Amino acid sequence: MELPNNIDSKFRYILISAKRARQLQSGVRPLVQTQTKRATKIAQQEVSAGLIPFEIVEVKPENDSD
C-alpha cells in the first residue's frame, strides 16, 4: 500500500479513512467524483488525494513532573 505524503503510518491512514467513511455513511457528500458507491473506497480516495484535513495531537502524561 502506497501512503500519501502527509500521512506517516498505515494505522493513521486507516483511522482517518474509517472516520471519513462513517461521515459518508451518515449522509455527508463526497469530495471526489467516483463511480463507486462504497463509502470505504470513497473515503480512501479522498484521504489519498489530501482532501481530508487532520491534526496530530500529542498527549502528555498526567503525572509528568516537568
DSSP file (Angstrom, degrees, kcal/mol; ACC not computed):
  #  RESIDUE AA STRUCTURE BP1 BP2  ACC     N-H-->O    O-->H-N    N-H-->O    O-->H-N    TCO  KAPPA ALPHA  PHI   PSI    X-CA   Y-CA   Z-CA
    1    1 A M              0   0    0      0, 0.0     2,-0.6     0, 0.0     9,-0.0   0.000 360.0 360.0 360.0 129.6    0.0    0.0    0.0
    2    2 A E        -     0   0    0      0, 0.0     0, 0.0     0, 0.0     0, 0.0  -0.806 360.0-145.1 -91.0 120.0    1.4    3.4   -1.0
    3    3 A L        -     0   0    0     -2,-0.6     7,-0.1     1,-0.1    45,-0.0  -0.614  20.4-108.2 -85.5 143.9    0.8    6.0    1.7
    4    4 A P    >   -     0   0    0      0, 0.0     3,-1.5     0, 0.0    -1,-0.1  -0.316  34.0-110.4 -62.0 155.4    0.0    9.6    0.8
    5    5 A N  T 3  S+     0   0    0      1,-0.3    -2,-0.1    43,-0.2    43,-0.0   0.796 114.3  53.8 -60.8 -31.6    2.9   12.0    1.6
    6    6 A N  T 3  S+     0   0    0      2,-0.0     2,-0.5     1,-0.0    -1,-0.3   0.436  95.1  78.9 -88.6   2.3    1.1   13.7    4.5
    7    7 A I    <   -     0   0    0     -3,-1.5     3,-0.0     1,-0.1    -4,-0.0  -0.946  59.3-163.9-116.5 129.6    0.4   10.5    6.4
    8    8 A D        +     0   0    0     -2,-0.5     2,-0.3     1,-0.1    -1,-0.1   0.598  66.5  22.8 -91.2 -12.4    3.1    8.9    8.5
    9    9 A S     >  -     0   0    0      1,-0.1     4,-2.0     0, 0.0     5,-0.1  -0.995  66.6-121.5-152.7 156.9    1.7    5.4    9.1
   10   10 A K  H  > S+     0   0    0     -2,-0.3     4,-2.6     1,-0.2     5,-0.2   0.877 113.6  58.1 -62.5 -38.1   -0.8    2.8    7.7
   11   11 A F  H  > S+     0   0    0      1,-0.2     4,-2.4     2,-0.2    -1,-0.2   0.923 107.0  45.9 -59.5 -46.1   -2.5    2.9   11.1
   12   12 A R  H  > S+     0   0    0      2,-0.2     4,-2.6     1,-0.2     5,-0.2   0.898 111.1  53.5 -64.5 -40.3   -3.2    6.6   10.9
   13   13 A Y  H  X S+     0   0    0     -4,-2.0     4,-2.5     1,-0.2    -2,-0.2   0.919 110.5  46.9 -59.1 -45.2   -4.4    6.2    7.2
   14   14 A I  H  X S+     0   0    0     -4,-2.6     4,-2.7     2,-0.2     5,-0.2   0.916 112.2  49.8 -64.4 -44.1   -6.9    3.5    8.3
   15   15 A L  H  X S+     0   0    0     -4,-2.4     4,-2.1     2,-0.2    -2,-0.2   0.925 113.6  44.8 -61.8 -45.2   -8.1    5.6   11.2
   16   16 A I  H  X S+     0   0    0     -4,-2.6     4,-2.2     1,-0.2    -2,-0.2   0.920 115.2  48.0 -66.0 -44.3   -8.7    8.7    9.1
   17   17 A S  H  X S+     0   0    0     -4,-2.5     4,-2.5    -5,-0.2    -2,-0.2   0.901 111.3  50.6 -63.8 -41.2  -10.3    6.7    6.3
   18   18 A A  H  X S+     0   0    0     -4,-2.7     4,-2.0     2,-0.2    -1,-0.2   0.910 110.7  48.5 -65.0 -42.2  -12.6    4.9    8.7
   19   19 A K  H  X S+     0   0    0     -4,-2.1     4,-1.7    -5,-0.2    -1,-0.2   0.913 113.2  47.6 -64.5 -41.4  -13.8    8.1   10.3
   20   20 A R  H  X S+     0   0    0     -4,-2.2     4,-2.4     1,-0.2    -2,-0.2   0.891 108.4  55.3 -66.1 -38.8  -14.4    9.7    7.0
   21   21 A A  H  X S+     0   0    0     -4,-2.5     4,-2.4     1,-0.2    -1,-0.2   0.888 106.0  51.8 -61.4 -39.1  -16.3    6.6    5.8
   22   22 A R  H  X S+     0   0    0     -4,-2.0     4,-1.3     2,-0.2    -1,-0.2   0.894 108.9  50.8 -63.8 -38.9  -18.6    6.9    8.8
   23   23 A Q  H  <>S+     0   0    0     -4,-1.7     5,-2.0     1,-0.2     3,-0.3   0.922 110.6  48.7 -62.9 -43.5  -19.3   10.5    7.9
   24   24 A L  H ><5S+     0   0    0     -4,-2.4     3,-1.4     1,-0.2    -2,-0.2   0.893 108.7  53.4 -64.1 -40.0  -20.1    9.5    4.3
   25   25 A Q  H 3<5S+     0   0    0     -4,-2.4    -1,-0.2     1,-0.3    -2,-0.2   0.784 103.9  57.3 -65.8 -26.5  -22.4    6.7    5.6
   26   26 A S  T 3<5S-     0   0    0     -4,-1.3    -1,-0.3    -3,-0.3    -2,-0.2   0.440 131.7 -87.7 -86.6   1.7  -24.3    9.3    7.7
   27   27 A G  T < 5S+     0   0    0     -3,-1.4    -3,-0.2     1,-0.3    -2,-0.1   0.441  75.2 145.6 115.1  -1.0  -25.1   11.4    4.6
   28   28 A V      < -     0   0    0     -5,-2.0    -1,-0.3     1,-0.1    -2,-0.0  -0.457  53.8-111.0 -68.6 140.6  -22.1   13.8    4.1
   29   29 A R        -     0   0    0     -2,-0.1    -1,-0.1     1,-0.1    -5,-0.0  -0.489  32.4-109.3 -75.0 140.8  -21.4   14.5    0.4
   30   30 A P        -     0   0    0      0, 0.0    -1,-0.1     0, 0.0    13,-0.0  -0.312  12.3-143.9 -65.7 151.7  -18.2   13.0   -1.1
   31   31 A L  S    S+     0   0    0     11,-0.1     2,-0.3     2,-0.0    -2,-0.0   0.479  82.6  55.4 -94.0  -5.6  -15.4   15.5   -2.0
   32   32 A V  S    S-     0   0    0     10,-0.0     2,-0.5     2,-0.0    14,-0.1  -0.917  81.8-122.7-125.3 152.8  -14.5   13.4   -5.1
   33   33 A Q        +     0   0    0     -2,-0.3     2,-0.3     2,-0.0     3,-0.0  -0.844  46.4 156.0 -93.1 129.3  -16.4   12.2   -8.1
   34   34 A T        -     0   0    0     -2,-0.5     8,-0.0     2,-0.2    -2,-0.0  -0.967  50.9-127.8-150.3 161.7  -16.2    8.5   -8.4
   35   35 A Q  S    S+     0   0    0     -2,-0.3     2,-0.1     2,-0.0    -1,-0.1   0.738  83.0  89.5 -82.9 -24.7  -18.1    5.5   -9.9
   36   36 A T        -     0   0    0      1,-0.1    -2,-0.2     2,-0.1     0, 0.0  -0.381  55.8-162.7 -78.3 152.3  -18.1    3.6   -6.7
   37   37 A K        +     0   0    0     -2,-0.1     2,-0.4     5,-0.0    -1,-0.1   0.450  56.8 114.1-105.7  -6.7  -20.9    3.8   -4.1
   38   38 A R     >  -     0   0    0      1,-0.2     4,-2.2     2,-0.0     5,-0.2  -0.539  58.7-150.4 -74.5 122.2  -18.8    2.2   -1.3
   39   39 A A  H  > S+     0   0    0     -2,-0.4     4,-2.6     1,-0.2     5,-0.2   0.847  94.6  56.0 -60.9 -36.0  -18.1    4.7    1.5
   40   40 A T  H  > S+     0   0    0      2,-0.2     4,-2.1     1,-0.2    -1,-0.2   0.914 109.5  44.6 -65.7 -41.9  -14.8    3.0    2.4
   41   41 A K  H  > S+     0   0    0      2,-0.2     4,-2.1     1,-0.2    -2,-0.2   0.898 113.7  50.0 -68.2 -40.8  -13.4    3.3   -1.1
   42   42 A I  H  X S+     0   0    0     -4,-2.2     4,-2.4     2,-0.2    -2,-0.2   0.928 110.7  50.3 -62.3 -44.9  -14.6    6.9   -1.5
   43   43 A A  H  X S+     0   0    0     -4,-2.6     4,-2.6     1,-0.2     5,-0.2   0.905 109.5  50.7 -61.2 -42.9  -13.0    7.8    1.9
   44   44 A Q  H  X S+     0   0    0     -4,-2.1     4,-2.5     1,-0.2    -1,-0.2   0.892 110.2  50.0 -62.7 -39.8   -9.7    6.2    0.8
   45   45 A Q  H  X S+     0   0    0     -4,-2.1     4,-1.7     2,-0.2    -2,-0.2   0.908 111.6  48.5 -65.0 -41.5   -9.7    8.2   -2.4
   46   46 A E  H  <>S+     0   0    0     -4,-2.4     5,-2.3     2,-0.2     6,-0.5   0.917 113.5  46.2 -65.3 -44.0  -10.4   11.4   -0.5
   47   47 A V  H ><5S+     0   0    0     -4,-2.6     3,-1.4     1,-0.2    -2,-0.2   0.926 112.1  50.9 -65.4 -44.3   -7.6   10.8    2.0
   48   48 A S  H 3<5S+     0   0    0     -4,-2.5    -1,-0.2     1,-0.3    -2,-0.2   0.829 107.9  53.5 -62.6 -31.9   -5.2    9.8   -0.7
   49   49 A A  T 3<5S-     0   0    0     -4,-1.7    -1,-0.3    -5,-0.2    -2,-0.2   0.529 114.9-117.7 -80.2  -5.9   -6.0   13.0   -2.6
   50   50 A G  T < 5S+     0   0    0     -3,-1.4    -3,-0.2    -4,-0.4    -2,-0.1   0.733  77.9 126.2  78.1  22.3   -5.2   15.1    0.5
   51   51 A L      < +     0   0    0     -5,-2.3    -4,-0.2    -6,-0.2    -5,-0.1   0.571  51.5  77.5 -89.5 -10.2   -8.8   16.4    0.8
   52   52 A I  S    S-     0   0    0     -6,-0.5     2,-0.1    -5,-0.2    -1,-0.1  -0.878  73.5-148.1-106.1 109.6   -9.4   15.3    4.4
   53   53 A P        +     0   0    0      0, 0.0     2,-0.3     0, 0.0    -2,-0.1  -0.472  23.5 170.4 -74.6 145.8   -7.7   17.6    6.9
   54   54 A F        -     0   0    0     -2,-0.1     2,-0.4     2,-0.0   -38,-0.0  -0.977  21.9-144.4-149.9 161.5   -6.5   16.1   10.2
   55   55 A E        -     0   0    0     -2,-0.3     2,-0.7     2,-0.0     0, 0.0  -0.994  11.1-139.7-132.0 134.6   -4.4   17.2   13.1
   56   56 A I        -     0   0    0     -2,-0.4     2,-0.5     2,-0.0    -2,-0.0  -0.851  22.3-164.2 -94.4 117.9   -2.0   15.1   15.2
   57   57 A V        -     0   0    0     -2,-0.7     2,-0.5     2,-0.0    -2,-0.0  -0.903   9.7-143.8-107.5 124.2   -2.4   16.0   18.8
   58   58 A E        -     0   0    0     -2,-0.5     2,-0.5     1,-0.0    -2,-0.0  -0.736  12.4-150.6 -87.7 131.9    0.3   14.9   21.3
   59   59 A V        -     0   0    0     -2,-0.5     3,-0.0     0, 0.0    -2,-0.0  -0.895   5.8-147.8-105.4 125.3   -0.9   13.9   24.7
   60   60 A K        -     0   0    0     -2,-0.5     4,-0.0     1,-0.1     0, 0.0  -0.684  29.7-100.8 -88.7 144.7    1.3   14.4   27.6
   61   61 A P    >   -     0   0    0      0, 0.0     3,-1.1     0, 0.0    -1,-0.1  -0.322  25.6-129.1 -61.3 146.6    1.1   12.0   30.5
   62   62 A E  T 3  S+     0   0    0      1,-0.3    -2,-0.0     3,-0.0     0, 0.0   0.857 105.2  52.5 -67.3 -35.6   -0.9   13.3   33.5
   63   63 A N  T 3  S+     0   0    0      2,-0.1     2,-0.5     0, 0.0    -1,-0.3  -0.038  74.4 139.4 -95.6  33.8    1.8   12.6   36.1
   64   64 A D    <   -     0   0    0     -3,-1.1    -4,-0.0     1,-0.1     2,-0.0  -0.673  40.9-157.4 -76.5 123.3    4.5   14.4   34.2
   65   65 A S              0   0    0     -2,-0.5    -1,-0.1     1,-0.2    -2,-0.1  -0.096 360.0 360.0 -98.7  36.3    6.6   16.3   36.8
   66   66 A D              0   0    0     -2,-0.0    -1,-0.2     0, 0.0    -2,-0.0   0.457 360.0 360.0 -80.0 360.0    8.1   19.0   34.5
